[in-house]
Amino acid sequence: MVHGTALGQILVDEQDNWIYDGSLLDIDEQEEVAGKITGYQKEMNELRRTIGIKTRWKN
């Protein structure tokens, strides 16, 4: 949400494929948000792997 306005949803699967369900973001904004989400997930998975916590997502 930005200033109380829902921007839609970005759905991401285990292979980092994503789809945007909304109408407010243009394609560049969608790709930027999806990239941040998937990049964050990869970083978290690596952190969990290094400390021995299993993840439900694959890298």
PEWO-V995218 format. One record per run of one state. SS is the DSSP state (alpha for helix, beta for strand, coil for the rest). FROM is the first residue (numbers start at 0). LEN is the number of residues. If there is no record, write none. Layout:
SS:FROM:LEN  SS:FROM:LEN
This chain:
coil:0:1  beta:1:1  coil:2:2  beta:4:1  coil:5:3  beta:8:4  coil:12:5  beta:17:4  coil:21:5  alpha:26:24  coil:50:9
